[in-house]
Each structure stands twice: as structure tokens, then as C-alpha cells.
Amino acid sequence: MAARCGLLAGGRDQGSWKPEYRRVSFRKLIADIPSTTYATHGLYMYPAKFIPHVVRFALEKYSVEGDWILDPFAGYGTVAIEASLTGRNFIVWDLNPMLSLLVEASLYRDRVSLEDLHVDFSYGRSYTPEWSNLGYWHPREFLEPLSRAWGYYHYAAPRRLKPLIAIPLLKVTRYFSYSDEKIAKLYRSRRAREKVAGLLQKNYRDLMGRMYLSEARRLVSKIRDFQSRNPRVVEGVVEAGVDSLSKKLERRVKLLVTSPPYLQAQEYIRSFKLELFWLGYSEEEIRGLMRREIPYREPPKVEVKSSSYWEYRRRIEELGNHKLLRIYDSYFKSLILFLNNNHRMISRMAIFVGPVKIRGIRIPIDRVLREHLESLGWRHVETLIDTIVSRRLFKTKVNPATGLIDERTPTEHLIIMEKTG
Ligand SMILES: C[S@@+](CC[C@H](N)C(=O)[O-])C[C@H]1O[C@@H](n2cnc3c(N)ncnc32)[C@H](O)[C@@H]1O
């Protein structure tokens, strides 16, 4: 694989070791991935997913077949799919319970046909979520067929097919609600209210069935695409609905590949509430998950060993906004706690972090994580910088930290660290 591209500058001195900063286009580096949604990537919307090219790059350059790979903030499960396609074993954790059904559906190996995914929107037994706000999100008229279809899912569907049935059924459920499906966050917009008013004028039961069929057809064709790409028989451990800060690795892994939660990103659990309720989670369970979400959780008690962390903390403090400072602390302290708890069991790390500004201050997340890892005996190997093409702005001066032309363009950084000694 052509791993080198556009080497622009060396990094800071670390003795004789010079890490590199390189501008790359992961899409060009990994040209044999045809699109970001190939195979079973993109079965369901998941905000801030990695593009598979980044994961493939890290797996091919920093691990070999048979190695164990960890993603503690696995989200949709991009790492599980790429690991399976390249013959690596994987451990994936996420607070969001959606992870397990997304990975099970994405790695489905048996034969599947459209008939297997049949759902009865008039099924004899209904399932209604335990959700006090249900009537706020669905008009009463839609609840009847939806509850019957979900009754079929909960009480009649075969266990092995549940993840496959859940995906098109969740899409239908979300569409036939007041939530705006163009926005990942659960949001009742005017556009969505108009959509519901229009649907109520039509034969909505029939439309639900037709939408389900078309989504199920798409799912079957994506699963067949995945199966045609020679996925290997690998071992996989999926833990969904878990707090990665209270977990400790029980086995050694060669490589961590992850894109941690974004600072000031949207709240994942809140965004997936509608899905989680229909899947059978209670209000109390969902509240419990929300309390653990990074960076909205209580900041853990841990020391961040990074001068950049303190430098930027002072600048945030000067803004005089306690909420922002708490998010800043919660974000870094959470990631640091995870690293402190688990770094001894890991040989290499590939951490993908995006650009984040707090009130105009760009926070160098990769630098903070790198400095802390260096204090734990890790070495910075390289940082690959990709440009978010859709938001290209204009060129300015050279960035002193990287020696690269700073295009004032949002960039995403893949930072590679290796254990020394
Ligand atoms: C940027 S997303 C990861 C996306 C993933 N790389 C993908 O390709 O889909 C960050 C993830 O961190 C998860 N998360 C937030 N707090 C967490 C916690 N305490 N423990 C485990 N996962 C957490 C969120 O649920 C979210 O899925």
C-alpha cells in the first residue's frame, strides 16, 4: 500500500526520533475502498463516523492479520467491519447500546433473503415503549401499526434475524415521527410537523409497509456486498451499553484505533432515544447512560500531564463560562482516565481527532493526548492530517506546531503513538 504522500515537514525533536506530520487524503491513500458507505458501512445513520479509509490505513500500516484491535468508542462499529475484512480480531466497546445490533447486522454471514425479513404491521400483539414522551414524538394514528410491527419484532421474530429486522424498522419508525430525519439529533422541526401532517392524509399503513420493504431490500443488498468481499473468520468481542471508563482490558491488543467523542459534539444517547425506547430500553436505563456520556459526565478525578492542556484551560477559564470549562475538563479527564487504565495492555495507538473550537479557540486535542501519552512512556510516530474537503476555506500562514501551511481549513488528525522500550 502506498503509505507515503505529501511529506511536508518533520516534527519536534525527541532525542534522535523525529515524528512526522504529513498532509494526506485518506480517500486517495486507500484507493481500493470504493466509497465511504461500501459493504455494510452506512446501514444506519451514525453521527461523526470515521470514514473506513482511515481505519483501513491504520490496520494495514500498524497491524498484521491475526492481531487484536481495540476501539473503546466504537460508535457504529466501523473498526469491527474493517477488522473483519482484513483478518484482524477485534474488541469494540461503546456506551450506545446500538453498537451491538449494528455490528451484528454488519457482519452477518448467513444467507439472507427479503422474505426472511418480513414484518407484520398488523401483528396480533403490540409492543409500546415505556416512554412518557411517546405521544410527543408520534401521532396516535401511527402508534397503532408501529406498535404491532414492534410487537412482531419483540415477540415473534427469530433471534438471529432481529438485528436485520431492527434496521429497516427503526428507519420507518423514525420517519413516521415528528423527528426531523435530516438531523441526527432528535429534533421536532416545522418541516417534520408538516411531513407528519402530509402523511396523515395518505394511506400511512400501506406507506409504512412499502418503506419497510424498500429499506429491507437495501439492507439485504449491502449484506451481500459485504459477504462478497471475503470477510475472514475472526474473533470479535462486542460490548455495547458499557462505560469505557470503567473497563479494563483483559487481553493484550496490538493496536487501538479510535475516534473518541467530540468535544462539544452532540449527545449520542439523547440522539438515539427514540431508537432505544422502541428497542426496549426504559427511561431509567437511558438516563443512566446519559449520565456517563463524554463530555457531559462529571469530570473524573485524574491528573492530565500535558502543558497544552493547562495552557488552553487557562484560556477557557478566562471566558468565564463554567459550563464550557466543565465540558473541557470532562472531555480530557475522561480520555486520560481511559488511557491510564488501559495503555499498558496496548502496543500502538491510532487516534483520530477532529478540529474543535471553543468560542473561537482551536483546541489542539491531539497535542494534549500526545503529551500525556509521552509522560506514560509512549513515543509519537507520526500525525496524518486530512482536510475536510467540503468546508475548504482560504489559505493563511504556516502553522508553527506542524510546519504546514495552515489553510484555516478544518482538518482531522490521525495521531500514531507507539510504546517505547
Ligand atoms: C465519534 S463517536 C465514534 C464513532 C465511530 N468511530 C464510528 O466510526 O462510528 C464517539 C462515540 O463515543 C461514545 N461514548 C461517549 N461516552 C462514552 C463512554 N463513557 N464510554 C463508551 N463510549 C462512549 C459515543 O456513544 C459515540 O458512539
Ligand as a Chemical Component Dictionary entry (heavy atoms), coordinates in Angstrom:
data_LIG
# 
_chem_comp.id                   LIG 
_chem_comp.type                 NON-POLYMER 
_chem_comp.pdbx_formal_charge   0 
_chem_comp.three_letter_code    LIG 
# 
loop_
_chem_comp_atom.comp_id 
_chem_comp_atom.atom_id 
_chem_comp_atom.alt_atom_id 
_chem_comp_atom.type_symbol 
_chem_comp_atom.charge 
_chem_comp_atom.model_Cartn_x 
_chem_comp_atom.model_Cartn_y 
_chem_comp_atom.model_Cartn_z 
_chem_comp_atom.pdbx_ordinal 
LIG C1  C1  C 0  -17.093 9.966 17.425 1  
LIG S1  S1  S 1  -18.110 8.656 18.004 2  
LIG C2  C2  C 0  -17.295 7.224 17.412 3  
LIG C3  C3  C 0  -17.701 6.891 16.010 4  
LIG C4  C4  C 0  -17.012 5.633 15.490 5  
LIG N1  N1  N 0  -15.587 5.850 15.299 6  
LIG C5  C5  C 0  -17.650 5.176 14.183 7  
LIG O1  O1  O 0  -16.972 5.041 13.184 8  
LIG O2  O2  O -1 -18.869 5.012 14.195 9  
LIG C6  C6  C 0  -17.775 8.617 19.726 10 
LIG C7  C7  C 0  -18.502 7.535 20.495 11 
LIG O3  O3  O 0  -18.144 7.616 21.883 12 
LIG C8  C8  C 0  -19.220 7.055 22.619 13 
LIG N2  N2  N 0  -19.091 7.376 24.058 14 
LIG C9  C9  C 0  -19.317 8.547 24.710 15 
LIG N3  N3  N 0  -19.094 8.398 26.025 16 
LIG C10 C10 C 0  -18.696 7.110 26.224 17 
LIG C11 C11 C 0  -18.322 6.350 27.363 18 
LIG N4  N4  N 0  -18.295 6.868 28.593 19 
LIG N5  N5  N 0  -17.984 5.031 27.199 20 
LIG C12 C12 C 0  -18.014 4.475 25.950 21 
LIG N6  N6  N 0  -18.367 5.150 24.829 22 
LIG C13 C13 C 0  -18.699 6.451 24.963 23 
LIG C14 C14 C 0  -20.456 7.637 21.932 24 
LIG O4  O4  O 0  -21.587 6.837 22.197 25 
LIG C15 C15 C 0  -20.027 7.612 20.446 26 
LIG O5  O5  O 0  -20.516 6.456 19.803 27 
# 
loop_
_chem_comp_bond.comp_id 
_chem_comp_bond.atom_id_1 
_chem_comp_bond.atom_id_2 
_chem_comp_bond.value_order 
_chem_comp_bond.pdbx_ordinal 
LIG C1  S1  SING 1  
LIG S1  C2  SING 2  
LIG S1  C6  SING 3  
LIG C2  C3  SING 4  
LIG C3  C4  SING 5  
LIG C4  N1  SING 6  
LIG C4  C5  SING 7  
LIG C5  O1  DOUB 8  
LIG C5  O2  SING 9  
LIG C6  C7  SING 10 
LIG C7  O3  SING 11 
LIG C7  C15 SING 12 
LIG O3  C8  SING 13 
LIG C8  N2  SING 14 
LIG C8  C14 SING 15 
LIG N2  C9  SING 16 
LIG N2  C13 SING 17 
LIG C9  N3  DOUB 18 
LIG N3  C10 SING 19 
LIG C10 C11 SING 20 
LIG C10 C13 DOUB 21 
LIG C11 N4  SING 22 
LIG C11 N5  DOUB 23 
LIG N5  C12 SING 24 
LIG C12 N6  DOUB 25 
LIG N6  C13 SING 26 
LIG C14 O4  SING 27 
LIG C14 C15 SING 28 
LIG C15 O5  SING 29 
# 
